[in-house]
Each structure stands twice: as C-alpha cells, then as structure tokens.
Amino acid sequence: MPLDLEAFQKTQVYQSRATVAEVLEDLSAMDSRPQRVSKAQPEPSDIPTVNTSGLGWGLLLVSAVSFVSFWLLSSEHERTLEGPSSLLLLLCFGSFVGGLLLLGASWTAPRDSADRMSSSEPEERFVAPYKEQRRLLLTTLLKRFQVDLVQDAPVDVTLDLTLPMDPRKRVHAGKHGTWDREDFSDPWLSLQGRFADGTRLQLTVVDEVRMLERTKTLPLKVKTQRKRSGASLMTVALGVKPERHPGLADMEERLQGAVRLPPGARLKRVRVAEDRLELRVLMNEDWVARARDASEPSDGHAMADASRTATMMLLSLYQVLGATRRQEAV
C-alpha cells in the first residue's frame, strides 16, 4: 500500500510491514529535499520585461554627461542659469533621481521574488538535519541487507521522525545540583526481518538526550544557561535455532574480541544466549548515516558512520555464528 503522505506529515511516524522494495519506495516518497527534476515553466507573459538595473545606470550616465555639459556651457556664459544651461541642469537632476529610483527597484525586486517563491513552495523549506539522516540511514541499511534477506518477504519497520525532545519522550525531570535536568529517551528506529539462512535480524536505535538549564539573576538582567548532551545507542541482534549453533551460549568472550567498529563508535554491551546474540554500540550524537569518505583519518571526536557501524556489527555477529558451525563440523 503506497505511503499516505498527508497522514505521515501529521504524525511524523512511519510504521510498515512490507517488502524491502515497498519500504524503499515509501522512504523515497517522504524525502522532503528539493527534487532536482525541472519543474514546469510558467507560461510566457505578453508584457515585456524591463531591465531596470541597466536603465538606472543609463540614467546616471545621462546625468553625468548633462552635468559636464552644464559646467562647460555655464563657463562660457559666465555661469548664468538661463536658456540651455537651465535645461541641462534640470535634465541632470531628473536623470540622477530617476537612476537612483530604478536601481533601488532592481535591488529589491529579486529579494521579493525569492520570498514569494519560498512561501509558495513549502516542500522546499528547511528540513531538520536529523530527519534526513534518520531516513537516509534506514534507506542505506535496507539496500545493503536486501540481497541477503528472504526475497519478497516482509520486513517490520518503525521510523520516528518526531523531535528527540518531544515531551512524550521525557523519562526524567528534576534537579541536578543547581541545574534543572530533563532526560529524554527516543527509540526512533526498529527494523526486523529474516535472512535467507533463517537467521532473524533485529536492529534498533535509541537516542538519549539530557538537557540542563539554570537561571541566574544579575543586577541588570536575568541570565539563562543551557547545556545539552546526547548519544545514540544502536543494537543489532540475531536470533537463531539452537540446534544449528550448539555451544553458542559459551561464545560471549569470543564475540567480545571479534567486534570491530569504525571511528566514533564504541562497544557498550555484549549478550549471548543459546538462541540469540546481541551487540549494543554507543555512537556520538552527531553521527552521519553514510560518510562520504570512510578512509579519512579520524580524530578524537570523529563523526560515526552509522550505516557502516551497523554493517560491521552484523559481520561480527556472523563471525561468531560461523565459529559455532565449524565447531559442530569438527
């Protein structure tokens, strides 16, 4: 069923159980960025347009020539303002004022036109960066996993694009020393599906945000200070049939050593049971869905590549599953 854009724009929450191809189509439809396809051009007007800027500069040039002519002519007639001299002075003044008015009109016209365009095309207004990164992350992961998922089988998807600090997501409010503290938990992504080998995938991302605020009363003003800190917790889990992976419950230490992560992400938790293994990773709040160049050297505050992080977590899990299969063969 195609995405109901009107309903989605009201709730900003997308939930679907559909094939990967259908979900990707919905994600493309909710892309709020200006499309690069050319829009229909307006019908040509019968009224000719006037280059007000060029006409204004022309009148200023006429004003300058008139002034020079007036100066020369008045010098020959002892600078009297009679006859041709008075006409030249009048022409000089009129051309100067007209030129300034036309230049002023030409400078304000483009700005007004741009304002009208922005107000008449709401689909091209500014889109919060976090919304686009969330949509792009899900799109990238589905495209990467598509080849390994069961063909034409449905996946369960929830994508929440509401504000991370929506009052409904507040989990704590109180004092933190001299600060007023608010904590928010935003479970904005859930993806579940089945791979062709029978393994069940579950991927979630939760953003955690803390806001601190305090007010100081000074002699001449009231000063408010605010601090924000946050992180994203990504969890990737695989569910398996115990009989196909004997001894999996004893593989926690091995999984701990097998994890490889890109810059900006660090291991938070490892859980292993006989029918499930799970990794949780902590990413900086300013992660990107897909880095432009993953080979760039990292610094102490690298922006984590979220799609690469999820991919490497999944590969780490599969490395341990492969080890259990090899043990069974031996």
Steps between C-alpha positions, in 0.01 A plus 500: 500500500656834396600744771229745607714816504228714655458264795877461540557876507256527789653227716863494372501128590531232233399142580479228240511128440590470134768380261830684485415641158172645630665653807773657285232649279329651806828642630566661163153656504556659842826666386435870570808631322445704180492267203747563223252437221404810307159637590246621246594842377240777527331613183677794334344834575391737226635792700864569416739511791719801562860488614458755778861466612641581155253787450594643839871500420418657163315787664793558736729516199267754337505697825880507499520610135238770563694631798825521301317674215338743743839575655663573164205698366461710814873579495464647152198711609643614832314222692151652450201268541317615190402329176679168423684501833181480704365217281823304541490547877138380509590199281796419725289507817212298350730235355686466830182452707346263244815290484513461877132397515542238227812354661320476833210319332733255327673412830175431690319311223707179511474480877121533489482238228708256706278560802188426297654185362597369844154570639319341204711180500480350850655173384833679455518649848777412743491139621648414840832319437422220746190405300690460178780304669250260655320442172828458315633250757199272463517529121871412494460199732208356304693528175804326655300221665257449213712243318526280815140531619236249393384616159157670498451422871368787715712697742364682804605865513436788739656839428424788737591848371344698784721723712750316723392724788129456451331526844361149450857366490604654831598232750628716785467855627656636817795678657863429419696711747416861415361398160152398388542168320289325236584162347347374176500153345411483130470147351466625144601200288400134499573258216416129505536245223618153411816415309506228239695266734213510752663746741268767640627860499402763752653848485404795719633850564418703811610860552557616856509873569561694822411868534631714786374853567546755773416867544714763670364837606758772444473868598384613156376183332394138536743251342393150395756227436423181307706189440418203280666160478392193313592169341351236274478136603489256209410138569536219247380152595472168318257227601595144404384142550707348787538164325675668208752681723591275797718661763396854407429592863872456579613740228460833682872549556576410141240747374650769724835456327353473150328838500646756259354850485565817295620827659243679713338178627589288804372175641247537778367149564526137384232240568503139388245224563442162342253646247609864475805726490494876531730799476430850626718787387522861615539767232560872525182701465626668182525177296434496128302238312772446245845659500621643172848358540549224754877507443545846651717499813306531823557735790386489861143599408433318173148504361392137499382345174179342628433274202858371506472445875189284455665304220814429703290396802312253282822358356639455853191303599522280194868433570403338830214306341746367246729386783222293657427332168868412458509353853201281417671376184811401696 
